[in-house]
Amino acid sequence: MSEREQFIEKAKARLDQWNADIDKMKAKMEEANADAKIQYQKQLDEMRARRDEAEAKLKELREASDDAWEDVKSGFDRAWDSISGAFESAMARFKR
């Protein structure tokens, strides 16, 4: 497996974990009272938006030409750090 394929697989695995986290939070939301559900829904919406951003960046990464790969990878890393931070922040608010 090439470095590129490994990088893409690793990013996909992180997205899969995020999807699992979102599913867990959705289950918690369904058990919560009405007031808490509103807060859970806001956090879920934010988490889904961050996940969707990451998926779009991963798509760009997959579609990058060999010549553009390093530039796209570098951009992906910067975007991933930002997106990941926002996702983790939303997750942290859920756990309160």
C-alpha positions as CSV (number, residue, x, y, z in Angstrom):
1,M,0.0,0.0,0.0
2,S,1.4,3.4,-1.0
3,E,1.9,6.3,1.5
4,R,-1.0,8.0,-0.2
5,E,-3.3,5.0,0.2
6,Q,-2.3,4.7,3.9
7,F,-2.9,8.3,4.6
8,I,-6.4,8.1,3.0
9,E,-7.2,5.0,4.9
10,K,-6.2,6.6,8.2
11,A,-8.3,9.6,7.5
12,K,-11.3,7.4,6.6
13,A,-10.8,5.5,9.8
14,R,-11.0,8.7,11.8
15,L,-14.2,9.7,10.0
16,D,-15.6,6.3,10.8
17,Q,-14.9,6.9,14.5
18,W,-16.6,10.3,14.3
19,N,-19.6,8.6,12.8
20,A,-19.7,6.1,15.7
21,D,-19.4,9.0,18.2
22,I,-22.3,10.8,16.5
23,D,-24.4,7.7,16.7
24,K,-23.6,7.3,20.4
25,M,-24.5,10.9,21.1
26,K,-27.7,10.5,19.1
27,A,-28.7,7.6,21.3
28,K,-28.0,9.7,24.4
29,M,-30.1,12.5,23.0
30,E,-33.1,10.2,22.6
31,E,-32.9,9.3,26.3
32,A,-32.6,12.9,27.5
33,N,-35.4,15.2,28.7
34,A,-36.8,17.9,26.4
35,D,-34.5,20.7,27.5
36,A,-31.4,18.5,27.2
37,K,-32.5,17.3,23.7
38,I,-32.4,20.8,22.4
39,Q,-28.8,21.2,23.5
40,Y,-27.9,17.7,22.2
41,Q,-29.4,18.5,18.9
42,K,-27.3,21.7,18.5
43,Q,-24.1,19.8,19.3
44,L,-25.1,16.9,17.0
45,D,-25.7,19.4,14.2
46,E,-22.3,21.0,14.8
47,M,-20.6,17.6,14.9
48,R,-22.3,16.5,11.7
49,A,-21.2,19.7,10.0
50,R,-17.6,19.2,11.0
51,R,-17.8,15.6,9.8
52,D,-19.2,16.7,6.5
53,E,-16.4,19.2,6.0
54,A,-13.8,16.5,6.7
55,E,-15.5,14.1,4.2
56,A,-15.4,16.9,1.6
57,K,-11.6,17.4,2.3
58,L,-11.1,13.6,2.1
59,K,-12.8,13.6,-1.3
60,E,-10.5,16.3,-2.5
61,L,-7.6,14.2,-1.3
62,R,-8.7,11.1,-3.1
63,E,-9.3,13.0,-6.4
64,A,-6.0,14.9,-6.3
65,S,-3.6,14.1,-9.2
66,D,-0.2,12.7,-8.3
67,D,1.4,16.0,-9.1
68,A,-0.9,17.9,-6.7
69,W,-0.9,15.2,-4.0
70,E,1.6,16.9,-1.6
71,D,0.0,20.3,-1.9
72,V,-3.5,18.8,-1.3
73,K,-2.2,16.6,1.6
74,S,-0.7,19.7,3.2
75,G,-3.9,21.6,2.9
76,F,-5.8,18.6,4.2
77,D,-3.6,18.4,7.3
78,R,-4.2,22.1,8.1
79,A,-8.0,21.8,7.5
80,W,-8.2,18.5,9.5
81,D,-6.6,20.1,12.5
82,S,-9.2,22.8,12.5
83,I,-12.1,20.5,11.8
84,S,-10.9,18.0,14.4
85,G,-10.6,20.6,17.0
86,A,-14.1,21.8,16.4
87,F,-15.5,18.3,16.5
88,E,-13.7,17.4,19.7
89,S,-15.0,20.7,21.2
90,A,-18.5,19.7,20.4
91,M,-18.0,16.2,21.8
92,A,-16.6,17.7,25.0
93,R,-19.8,19.8,25.5
94,F,-21.8,16.6,25.1
95,K,-20.0,14.9,27.9
96,R,-20.8,17.6,30.5
